[in-house]
């Protein structure tokens, strides 16, 4: 009996990508991975992600300072928006990083991309620390800042997807969520380290010293930290799943943009929705709220950063807990719980931030970070598991970075602008709810395969 081509393609994808199409043919059996090799891979990804996201996020923590350094002629509110706009520009560059590095990762390997991205991020971040101020070189200063932020964004466009896929293709089907959640531990630890360094700056240096030179210190740390991450990553091998599929010359040669957008467009859209709720929550809670406490609620800088640091440490501790729990209750259910939590609790939590005392504010931040932990614990396993091996890097890199660029990276700038335009301090809560609704719709439409092989991969036992 003849089979409809679209139905056949769908059947191939739902059955793990096995069939006679060439692209989805069964790959060669992947090599076995020992426990020590897996541990090295996870450690390298955690360290690399820590370095990458410390370097990328430290700008957000210093946004109000950099606004005065690079945009001194503007009014204070406009300075902050201009500085956050430069922060958002890096996110608009991320899709270009995905377009560049996604196909490279699918053609040449995951490891090759991860080596390039950490080096690129380290050099760009270090260079930001060397830019003369606006007072010294005029408009050339913000122009250089924007160019280097673009380079950071291109690097980040390959990093997050590459690290997630690399680890996901190494670990067992039963523990994929728990193991990949450690990448997010590295990412958020990088965020927390950035907050810690910023807190130290405000504690030990005067405002004049910070504006004059001390703001450069976190950026200059990028070079030695990047060197450590690069050394660790260069000692790794390619992922077993990529090695296996690359041996199937017909499948490997036919993978590309045409297959991704003709056969996997629904998966791309689902991926975007799941990424939106996770990253709108991430960048609002971890990057924007410290600035919100200081600029909107007029809390002094030291107290604002300290108030955010404890809940971030709580977030780091809870991510692997949520990842391990998700392997038991499924990723889809865990992320739905987190998304509904954001939808229902955003307004009460921001009311607590606006009107509560210090203890109440910390409780609100703990609640938001717990919801975020349930999302972050699953994101780096649920997205790679949507796409077939041959287009996994391209599919994740494009969907991840487009969604983050349009909805998440712009969250700090958009929230600051909305508050300035409306005078309503609750606008960030409404934006969180908007992201949660999109995420819930995507999750409801998704197919959960917790504990099963990713499409196109052979089963990976313990």
N, C-alpha and C positions, 0 to 999 in steps of 0.2 A: 504494500500500500504506500502511495506517495505521502511524504510528510512535508507539511508547510515549512518553508525555510526558516521563518522567524521562530516557529515552535521548536524546530530542531536546534537552533542556536540557543534558545532558552534552556532546553533539556540538557544540552552540553554543559552550560554554565552551572545549572543546579546540580548536576552530577559530578561536580568537581572538575569540569573542563576536559572530560575524556571522550574521545570519539575519533572519527576518521577525517576530520576537517583539516588536518595538518597543523593548524594553529593550536588546536586543543587536544592533539594527540597525547597519549600517556607519556610523560617524560621518563627519562632514564631513572633508575633507582638512585636516590640521593645517598651520598656517603654517610656512614654512621658518625655521630658526634658524641664524644665522651663528655663526662661531667666537667672535667677540668677545662676543656675547650669552650663549653657553653658558659662556664663562669667567667672566662677571659673575655668572651664576646659581650656578656652583660656588663661586666666592669668597664670595658672600653666604651660601650655606648653610654653608660651612666656618666662616666668622667667627661666624655666628649660633649654630652648634652649639658652637663653642668657648666662647662667652660663656654659653650656656645650661647646659652641663654643668660648667663651672667653678663656676658659682653653685650648681648642684644637688649637686655632689660634695664641695665643701669641707666641708660638714657631716660627711661620713663621716670625713675626715681629722682632724677636731677632735672626734670623738665622745667620747674619753676626757676631754678638757678640758671639753666642754659638759656631760658627766655631773656633774662636780664643781660647775659653775656653776649648773645648773638643778635638780640633784637632790642637794644637799649632805648631806642627812640619811641617805642610804642607805650601805650598805657598798660598798667599791670595786667588787666584782664586780657588785653590783646597780645601781650608778651607770652602769656601762658598758652593761648590758643595757637600762636605762631610756632611756639616750641613743640606743642603736641602735634601740630600739622607736620613738622619735620619728623616727628616720631611716626606718624601715620604713613608718610611717604615710603618708608622702608617696607611697609606692608603692601603698598601698591606695587612695589618691585618684586614681591615674593612670587606672584604668578609667572613672571618672566624667569625667575629661578626654577620654578617647576617645569616650565616649558623647556628650559635648557637642560636641567639635570635629570628630569624624568626619563626621557628617551635614552640618555647616556646610561642611567642606572639599569634600564631594561636591556640595553644592547651590550654594554661593556662590564657591568657589574655594580653591585651596591657599594662594595668597599672603595672603589675608585672615586665615587662621588663623595663619600664621607671624608676621604683624605683631603680633597680639594676644598670642601665647604668649611672645615674647621680652620684651615690655613687662611682662606679668604676673610672669614669673620675676624680672626685675630689681627690681621694686618689693618683692616678697615677700622676696627675699634681703637687700636693703638694710634692710628693716624688722627682720629678725632681728638685724642688727648693732646695732639701737637698743634692743632689749629690756633692761630692767633685770634684774639678777641676782635669784636667789631670795632672797638676803639682803636685797635692797632692797624687793621687793614681794611676797614669799611665793609662794603657789601660783599667783598670776596669771602669774608668769614662765613656768613650763612650759606653762600653758594657752595663752599667746600663742605660744610656740614651736610647739606642736602645730598651732595654727590657721594659722600662716604656712607650716609644712611641708605642710599640706593644700593651700594655695594653690600652692605650688611643684609639688606632685604633679599637680594639675589642669593646670597649664601644661605640664609634661613630657608629659602624656598626649596633647597635640596636637603637640608639637614634633618628637619623633623621627620619627613617622610622616609628618608633613607635609613635613619636610625631605627624607626619603628619596623620597617620591612625587614631590615637585616636581622634583628633579634627575633621577630615573629617567624621567620623562615628557619631559624635554628632550633627553636624550643619545641617541646612536645605539644600535641593537640590538647591534652587534658590540663596543662598548666600554662597555656599561652597567655592568658589574661594576667595571671599573677606575675609571670616573668617580665612581660613587656611593661607592666606598670612601673617597674623600677626605672625605666627610661624617664618617665614623668617625675619620679623622685629626683633624678638628676636635674631635670629642667627646673622644677620648682626650687630645688636647693640652690640652683644658680640665681633664681629670682631672690631667694631669701638672703643669699650672700651679697647680692647687690644692695638689698635693703640694709643689711648689717654694715657694709662699708659706708653707706650713706649716713647711717646712724652714728657711726664712729666719727665721720667728718663733722657732723653737727655738734657732737659732744666735745671734740678736742680742738676745733678751729672756730674762730669768730666768723660772722657772716662776711666781713670784709675779706678775710683770708680765703674763704670758700669761693667767693666771686672772683678773686684775683688769680688764684692758682690751684687751690686744693681740689676743685671739681675735676681736675685732670687725672688725679691719682687712680680712680677706678678704671679709667680708659687705658692708662698706661700699663696696668696689670695684665691687660689682654695678651701681650706678647709672650711673657713667660708661661702663662696658663695655657695659651694656645699651643705652645711648643710641647708641653707635657701631653696634651690631648693628641697631638699629631704623632708623637713618638709611640704612644700606646696603640693607636689605630693602624699604623703602618705594619705592625707585627701580627695582624690578623689575616685569616684566609677568607676567601669568598664564601657566601652563604651556600649551604648544600642544595637548596631548592633552585637557586639560580644556576649553579653548576650543572644540575640535572637537566634543566630545561634548555640550557645553551648547547647541550650535546645533541638535541633534536633539531637539526639544521633547518628543516622545513618549518617547524613551529617557530623557531627563533627568527627566521627571516621574514615570516609573514606578520609578526606582531607589529603594531604601530597605531598611529592616530586613527586610521580608517576603522579598524576593528573596535577601538575604544569607543568612538562616538557613534558607530552604527549598531554595535551589539551591546554596549555597556552604559548607554546614556542614562538609563534609569538608575543604575548603580552610582553614577557620578552625582546625580541629583540627591539621592539618599545620603551619600557621603557628605555632600555640602550641608544638608540640614543638620546632621549629627555633629558636624564640626562647628557649625554656627553656635548652637547652644553651649557647647563645651568652651569655645574660645571667647564668646561674648562674656560668659561668666568669668573665665580666667582673667581676661585683660581688664575687666571692670573691677573685680575683687582684688587682684594682686598688684596691678599696675596703676589703676586710676584712683582707687579709694585712698591710698596714702596722700595723693595730691588733693583729693576731695576734702579730706580731713583738715589739711593745712590751708588750702586756698578758699574753700567754700565755707567750712565750719570754723575757720580762723583759729584752729589749734596750733600751738607753736610747733615748729618743725621737728624738734627732738621728740616731743610727746607723740606726735602723729606717726612717726616712723616706728617708735617703740610699741605703740598700740597695735600696729599692723604686723609686727614681727612675730609675736607670740602665736596668733592665729595661723600665720604661714608655717611655723614649725609644726603646729597641729595638723595642718594640711599635709605636710610631707610625711608625717607618721601615719596618716590615715589612707594615703593613696595605695600602698601595697596591701593594706587590710581589705580595702574595697576590691582590689584586683583579685585577691585570693577568694573572697566571698563570691565574686561574680562568676568564677569558674564553677561554683556550686549552684547558684541560682540563675545563671545565664547573664551575659553582658547586657542583653536587651532589657531585661527586667531591672537590672541595677541602674542603667542609664535613664530609664523611664522614671524610676524613683527620684533620682537626682534632678531631672528636668521638671517634674511636678513640684519638687521641693522648691526650686527656684521660682516657679510660677506663683506658688501660693505664699511663699515667705519673703519675697523681695520687698514688698511694701512694708510689712511689719518690721523687717530688719532695718530698712532705711529710716523709718520713724524712730527706731531705737538709736540709730546713729545721730539723727538730727537733734533729738530732745533728751536723750538719756545721759546719765553721768558716765564716767570712764568705764566702770564695771559693766554697765548696760551696753555700751558701745562695743566692748570686747566680746560680750556674749553674742551680739549681732554678727560680728565678724566670724566668730567660731561657727555659727549656724551656716552662714554663707559658704565658708570654707569646707564644711562637711558635705554640703550639696555638691560643691565643686569636686571634692575628692571622689565621689561616686561616679562622676563623669570622667575625670582624668584617669582613674584606675582602669578604665575600659577602652579609652579612645584609641590607643596604639595597638590594640588587638582587633577591635571591631572593624576598623577601616581597612587594614590590609586584607582582612578576611572577606571583604566584599568582591575583590577583583581577581581575575585569573593571573597566574604567575607571569605570563609574557607581557602583560600591560599593567602589572600591579604598581610599579613605581610611577609610571606616567599617570595612571588613574588617580592614585592617592595624591601625588604632587600637585596635579592640576586642581582637583576638587578641594584639597586642603587649603592651598594657597589662595585660590580665588575667593573662597568663603571667608578666610581670615582677612584678606585684603579689604573686602567690601563691608564686612560686618564687625569684625573683632578688632583689627588694628586701628580702625577709626573710632572705636568706642571711647577712649579717653578724650580725644578731640571733640567728638560729637556731644558727649555728655557735658563737657565744659561749655561748649557753645550753646547748648539747649538751656543750661542753667542761666547763662548770661542773658539770653534772649527772653526767657520766661520768668526768671526770678524764682522758679520752682525747684527747690532742693531735692525733690523726689524724682526728677527725670531719670537718673541712673536706674532706679527701680523699674520704671516703665520699660526701659531698654532691655533690662534683664528679662522681663516677662515676654517681650517680643521675641527674643532669642529662644526662650524656653518653648514657646508655641511652635516655632519652626522645627525645633529639635524633636518635639513630641510627635509631630506629623511624620517626620522622616523615620523615626524609630518604629512607629506603628506600621509603616510600609516596608520595613526591612525584614530580612529573613535571618534569624539567628542560627549560627552554626557553632556555638560554644561547644568545645570538646571534640569537634570534627576537623578533618583536614581542610585547609584553605583551598579554594577553587584552583584546579590544575596541579596541586601538590599531592604527592604520595602521603599516606598516613605517617605520622611521626609519633612513635610510642615513647614512653618514659625512657 
